């Protein structure tokens, strides 16, 4: 399905999509940045540890040699510092960027390799400082391009410093390697963010497609156009949102249909008495008898319209939260009250069949009104010799109130619709508004209950109001 989207819709959709991708990329960037800083610190720490180990190893080897014997004479070195330096420098092969320097009290003696960096050559200031050391020292050579780290070890024999041995390591190349590694990591990070940006944009667009459809569908909704639906796929939150939105549209569509039908029915029902009133006003005669007859008909139709409006207002109120005024009621007392008010409606044979016991939380006036409506309805379809029975019982945590008659019964094909508004039965007297049973049904639903019907032609009908004991 090809979507036609307005400029405003695109702005909303892509703005949200941009925010999602931006936040996602920001999180990726922060993760990479944290990882990069961590890697850099780790590499520097490892480099520092390796340098310290190298320096310490050279110094330890020198200390062992000082306490040892001269391999040429097989005797201790004694105060022969030159011999110590010669043996050590001859045996020692420095690693890359490592320098070993031998200093005598008189000055520079030897170094391996011979060529030293400018910062520690024979004429350097640091070399003179090392020559005068009396205690071991470790540090960095100041103003050194090679970023040299050193450890100096004075050689003390018989309480006198006979020379100074220095191990120096230039860290410039190692630091440059770390910088190159970090540059590669940054490049990879930038590429990863770029790829993430592209893929995130694509996938975010797919994820947000139902939301765009939701926006477009919501803008296209009107009272006359509620047919659009969103295709929901999967079980994720977006799919559930689409399903919920479609269900809302179904309810709205049904509500609009009911509203349209309701308005059509109301206009039809009001048109008839208005037409009758208008006709009699136009044809009203000049004689008192004709005028009185017309007045009676007009008054009757006005009462019918007034009753219709009152019933419609009652049905409208049934959908409000304050429609019921609940209280705790004795079922037996309520049943007797229903019977007492119903039996004065007509001269039929009235019977109180049974009375349930127990308590119910409900609106007394509304339940009495419902049973009275059912009883009044029974009087219309039951002849004067017939019997109308009222009763109650408690079954399965529900109170049941019924009105049973021996009247003409209701055809099966009509039983499913007589509780709808403005629906009347085949044997209606033509004066009914078709709202009485709809009111009874609304009262039952407001109590969380229902209305049940059992009827057979020429055998009568039983209307049962089923109300939960606690609502």
C-alpha positions in Angstrom: 0.0 0.0 0.0 1.5 3.3 -1.1 1.2 6.0 1.5 0.4 9.6 0.7 1.8 11.8 3.5 1.5 15.4 4.0 4.4 17.7 4.9 3.3 17.9 8.5 3.1 14.1 8.8 6.6 13.7 7.4 8.0 16.3 9.8 6.5 14.5 12.8 7.6 11.1 11.7 11.2 12.0 10.6 11.7 14.3 13.6 11.0 11.3 15.9 13.1 9.1 13.8 16.0 11.6 13.9 15.8 11.7 17.7 15.8 7.9 18.0 18.8 7.6 15.7 20.6 10.5 17.3 20.2 9.0 20.8 21.3 5.6 19.6 24.4 7.1 17.9 25.1 9.2 21.0 25.0 6.0 23.2 27.3 4.2 20.7 29.7 7.2 20.7 29.8 7.4 24.5 30.4 3.6 24.6 33.3 3.9 22.0 34.7 7.0 23.8 34.7 5.2 27.1 36.3 2.1 25.6 38.9 4.2 23.7 39.9 6.1 26.9 40.0 2.8 28.7 42.2 1.1 26.1 44.6 4.1 26.0 45.0 4.1 29.7 45.5 0.3 29.7 48.2 0.6 27.0 50.0 3.4 28.8 49.8 1.4 32.0 51.3 -1.7 30.4 54.0 0.4 28.8 54.9 1.9 32.1 55.0 -1.5 33.8 57.2 -2.9 31.1 59.6 0.0 31.4 59.8 -0.2 35.1 60.4 -4.0 34.9 63.2 -3.4 32.3 64.9 -0.8 34.5 64.6 -2.9 37.6 65.9 -6.0 35.8 69.1 -4.1 34.6 69.8 -2.7 38.1 69.3 -6.1 39.8 71.7 -7.7 37.3 74.3 -5.0 38.1 73.9 -5.5 41.9 74.5 -9.2 41.5 77.6 -8.6 39.4 79.0 -6.1 41.9 78.8 -8.8 44.6 80.3 -11.4 42.3 83.8 -12.2 40.9 85.7 -11.0 37.9 85.5 -13.7 35.3 89.1 -12.9 34.1 90.7 -13.2 37.6 88.2 -15.4 39.4 88.5 -12.9 42.3 86.0 -10.3 43.7 86.0 -7.0 41.8 86.7 -5.1 44.9 87.1 -1.4 44.1 87.7 -2.0 40.3 84.6 -0.2 39.1 86.0 -0.2 35.5 86.1 -4.0 35.4 82.5 -4.1 36.7 81.3 -1.8 34.0 83.4 -3.6 31.3 81.9 -7.0 32.2 78.4 -5.8 32.5 78.4 -3.7 29.3 80.0 -6.6 27.4 77.4 -9.1 28.6 74.4 -6.8 28.4 72.6 -6.4 25.1 70.1 -3.6 25.5 66.7 -3.8 23.9 65.4 -1.3 21.4 65.4 2.3 22.7 67.4 1.2 25.8 70.6 2.9 26.8 73.1 1.8 29.5 75.6 4.4 30.7 78.7 3.9 33.0 79.9 7.0 34.9 83.1 7.2 37.0 83.9 10.0 39.5 86.1 11.5 36.9 83.4 11.6 34.3 81.8 9.6 31.5 83.3 6.1 31.0 81.2 4.1 28.5 77.7 3.5 27.1 75.8 1.0 25.0 75.1 1.9 22.4 77.8 4.4 21.9 75.6 7.0 20.2 73.3 8.5 22.9 70.4 10.9 22.4 71.2 14.5 22.7 69.4 14.9 26.0 71.8 12.4 27.7 75.1 12.8 25.8 78.4 13.4 27.4 77.9 17.1 27.5 74.3 17.1 28.9 73.4 18.6 32.2 71.6 15.5 33.4 74.7 13.4 32.9 76.6 15.7 35.3 73.7 15.3 37.8 73.9 11.5 37.6 77.7 11.6 38.1 77.2 13.3 41.5 74.5 11.0 42.8 75.0 9.2 46.1 71.6 7.5 46.3 69.5 5.6 43.7 67.2 7.8 41.6 64.4 7.2 39.1 62.7 9.8 36.9 62.3 11.4 33.5 64.8 13.3 31.6 63.5 16.9 31.3 63.1 18.5 27.9 63.7 15.3 26.1 62.1 14.8 22.7 62.6 11.0 23.1 60.6 11.1 26.4 63.4 9.2 28.3 62.8 7.5 31.6 65.8 6.5 33.6 67.0 4.8 36.8 70.5 5.6 38.2 72.3 3.3 40.6 75.4 4.6 42.5 78.0 1.9 43.1 79.3 2.2 46.6 82.4 0.2 47.7 83.8 0.4 51.2 81.5 3.4 51.9 82.6 5.4 48.9 80.8 5.9 45.6 83.1 4.6 42.9 80.8 5.2 40.0 77.2 5.5 38.8 75.4 3.1 36.5 72.4 4.5 34.5 69.7 2.6 32.6 67.6 4.9 30.3 64.7 3.9 28.0 63.3 6.2 25.3 59.5 5.9 25.2 58.9 8.1 22.2 58.4 5.3 19.7 56.2 3.3 22.0 54.0 6.3 22.7 53.8 6.9 19.0 52.7 3.3 18.5 50.0 3.8 21.1 48.9 7.0 19.4 48.8 5.2 16.0 46.7 2.4 17.6 44.4 5.0 19.1 44.0 6.7 15.8 43.0 3.4 14.2 40.5 2.8 16.9 39.1 6.3 16.4 38.8 5.7 12.7 37.0 2.4 13.3 34.7 4.2 15.8 33.8 6.9 13.2 33.1 4.2 10.6 31.1 2.2 13.1 29.0 5.3 14.0 28.5 6.1 10.3 27.3 2.5 9.6 25.2 2.6 12.7 23.7 5.9 11.6 22.7 4.4 8.2 21.4 1.1 9.6 19.7 2.8 12.5 17.9 5.2 10.2 16.7 2.3 8.0 15.5 0.1 10.9 14.0 3.1 12.8 12.1 3.9 9.7 10.7 0.4 9.5 9.9 0.4 13.2 8.1 3.7 13.0 6.1 2.8 9.9 3.1 1.7 12.0 3.3 5.0 13.9 3.3 7.0 10.6 0.3 4.9 9.5 -1.3 5.7 12.9 -0.8 9.4 12.3 -2.1 9.3 8.7 -5.1 7.2 9.6 -6.0 9.5 12.6 -5.9 12.5 10.3 -8.2 10.8 7.7 -10.8 9.8 10.3 -14.1 11.6 10.0 -17.7 10.7 10.9 -18.3 9.6 7.3 -14.9 7.8 6.8 -14.0 5.2 9.5 -13.0 2.4 7.2 -9.2 2.8 7.4 -7.3 0.2 9.4 -3.6 -0.4 10.2 -2.1 -3.8 9.4 -0.5 -5.2 12.6 2.3 -7.7 12.3 4.1 -9.4 15.1 3.6 -9.2 18.9 5.7 -6.2 19.9 4.5 -3.0 21.5 4.0 -1.3 18.2 1.9 -4.1 16.9 -0.1 -4.1 20.1 -0.6 -0.3 19.6 -1.9 -0.9 16.1 -4.3 -3.6 17.2 -5.5 -1.3 20.0 -6.0 1.6 17.6 -7.9 -0.7 15.2 -10.2 -1.8 18.0 -10.8 1.8 19.0 -11.7 2.6 15.4 -14.1 -0.4 15.4 -15.8 1.0 18.5 -15.9 4.5 17.1 -17.4 3.2 13.9 -20.0 1.2 15.7 -20.8 4.3 17.9 -21.2 6.5 14.9 -23.5 3.9 13.3 -25.5 3.7 16.5 -25.7 7.5 16.7 -26.8 7.8 13.1 -29.4 5.1 13.5 -30.5 6.7 16.8 -30.9 10.1 15.2 -32.8 8.6 12.3 -35.1 6.8 14.6 -35.7 9.8 16.8 -36.5 12.0 13.7 -38.9 9.3 12.5 -40.6 8.9 15.8 -41.0 12.7 16.3 -42.1 13.2 12.7 -45.3 11.2 13.2 -46.8 13.2 16.2 -45.7 16.5 14.6 -47.5 15.6 11.4 -50.6 14.6 13.3 -50.6 17.8 15.3 -50.0 19.9 12.2 -52.8 18.1 10.3 -55.4 18.6 13.0 -54.4 22.3 13.4 -54.9 22.8 9.7 -58.2 20.9 9.6 -59.6 22.2 12.8 -63.3 22.9 12.4 -65.2 25.9 13.6 -67.6 24.1 15.9 -66.8 23.6 19.6 -67.1 19.8 19.1 -64.5 19.7 16.3 -62.1 22.0 18.2 -62.4 19.9 21.4 -61.7 16.7 19.4 -58.7 18.2 17.8 -57.4 19.5 21.1 -57.7 16.0 22.7 -55.7 14.5 19.8 -53.1 17.3 19.9 -52.7 16.9 23.7 -52.4 13.2 23.4 -49.6 13.5 20.8 -47.8 16.1 22.9 -47.9 13.7 25.8 -46.5 11.0 23.6 -43.6 13.4 22.5 -43.0 14.3 26.1 -42.8 10.7 27.2 -40.5 9.9 24.2 -38.1 12.8 25.3 -38.2 11.7 28.9 -37.3 8.1 27.9 -34.5 9.3 25.7 -33.1 11.4 28.5 -33.2 8.4 30.8 -31.4 6.2 28.3 -28.7 8.9 27.9 -28.3 9.1 31.7 -27.9 5.3 31.9 -24.4 5.7 30.3 -23.2 8.1 33.1 -21.5 7.1 36.3 -24.1 8.7 38.5 -27.0 6.9 36.9 -27.3 4.4 39.9 -27.7 5.2 43.6 -26.7 1.9 45.2 -27.6 0.8 48.6 -27.9 -2.5 50.5 -31.4 -4.0 50.0 -33.3 -7.0 51.2 -34.4 -9.0 48.2 -37.6 -10.1 49.9 -38.7 -6.6 50.7 -37.7 -5.4 47.2 -39.7 -8.1 45.6 -42.8 -7.3 47.6 -42.5 -3.6 46.8 -42.3 -4.5 43.0 -45.4 -6.6 43.3 -47.3 -4.0 45.2 -46.6 -1.3 42.6 -47.2 -3.5 39.6 -50.6 -5.0 40.6 -52.3 -1.6 40.5 -51.5 -1.1 36.8 -54.5 -3.1 35.6 -57.3 -5.5 36.5 -55.4 -8.6 35.5 -54.9 -11.6 37.8 -51.7 -10.8 39.7 -49.7 -13.4 41.6 -46.5 -13.3 43.7 -44.9 -16.6 42.8 -41.9 -16.8 45.1 -39.7 -14.4 47.1 -35.9 -14.8 47.3 -34.0 -14.1 50.5 -30.7 -12.4 51.0 -29.1 -9.0 50.4 -28.2 -7.1 47.2 -26.3 -3.9 46.5 -28.3 -2.1 43.9 -30.4 1.0 43.1 -33.9 0.3 44.5 -35.8 2.8 42.4 -34.2 1.7 39.1 -34.9 -2.0 39.7 -38.5 -1.2 40.7 -38.8 0.9 37.5 -37.5 -2.0 35.4 -39.9 -4.5 36.8 -42.8 -2.0 36.6 -41.9 -1.5 32.9 -41.9 -5.2 32.3 -45.2 -5.6 34.1 -46.8 -2.7 32.2 -45.6 -4.3 29.0 -47.2 -7.6 30.1 -50.6 -5.9 30.5 -50.6 -4.8 26.9 -50.3 -8.4 25.5 -52.3 -10.3 28.1 -56.1 -10.3 28.1 -58.0 -9.2 31.2 -58.6 -12.9 32.2 -54.9 -13.7 32.0 -52.4 -14.0 34.8 -49.3 -11.9 35.4 -46.8 -13.3 37.9 -43.9 -11.6 39.7 -41.2 -13.4 41.7 -37.6 -13.5 42.7 -34.9 -15.9 43.7 -31.2 -16.1 44.4 -29.1 -18.4 42.1 -25.3 -18.6 41.6 -24.6 -15.3 43.4 -27.2 -13.5 41.4 -30.6 -12.1 42.2 -33.2 -12.9 39.6 -36.5 -10.9 39.3 -39.0 -12.0 36.7 -42.3 -11.0 35.2 -44.3 -13.9 33.7 -47.5 -13.5 31.7 -50.0 -15.7 29.8 -50.3 -13.4 26.8 -49.8 -13.7 23.1 -46.0 -14.3 23.2 -43.3 -12.9 21.1 -42.2 -14.4 17.7 -38.7 -15.9 17.8 -37.4 -13.7 15.1 -38.4 -10.6 17.1 -36.9 -11.7 20.5 -33.3 -10.7 19.5 -34.2 -7.1 18.7 -37.0 -6.0 21.0 -34.5 -4.7 23.6 -33.1 -2.2 21.0 -34.3 1.4 20.9 -37.5 2.1 19.0 -38.2 -1.6 18.3 -41.8 -2.7 18.9 -43.3 -6.2 18.5 -45.8 -7.4 15.9 -48.8 -7.0 18.3 -47.9 -3.4 19.4 -50.8 -1.0 19.8 -49.0 1.6 17.8 -48.7 4.0 20.7 -45.5 2.5 22.2 -42.3 4.5 21.9 -40.3 1.3 21.6 -38.1 2.5 24.5 -39.5 0.6 27.5 -37.5 -2.6 27.0 -34.5 -0.6 26.0 -34.7 1.2 29.4 -35.0 -2.2 31.2 -31.9 -3.5 29.4 -30.0 -0.3 30.2 -30.8 -0.6 33.9 -29.7 -4.3 33.9 -26.4 -3.4 32.2 -25.8 -0.5 34.6 -26.0 -3.0 37.4 -23.6 -5.4 35.7 -26.4 -7.8 34.9 -28.6 -8.7 32.0 -32.2 -9.3 30.8 -33.3 -12.8 29.7 -36.4 -13.7 27.7 -38.3 -16.9 27.2 -41.4 -16.8 25.1 -43.7 -18.9 23.0 -46.6 -17.9 20.8 -50.0 -18.0 22.5 -48.3 -19.3 25.7 -46.9 -16.2 27.2 -43.5 -14.7 28.0 -41.0 -14.6 30.9 -38.7 -11.6 31.3 -36.0 -12.3 33.9 -33.8 -9.5 35.3 -30.4 -11.1 36.4 -28.4 -8.8 38.8 -25.2 -9.8 40.6 -25.6 -9.7 44.4 -22.5 -7.4 44.6 -21.9 -4.8 41.9 
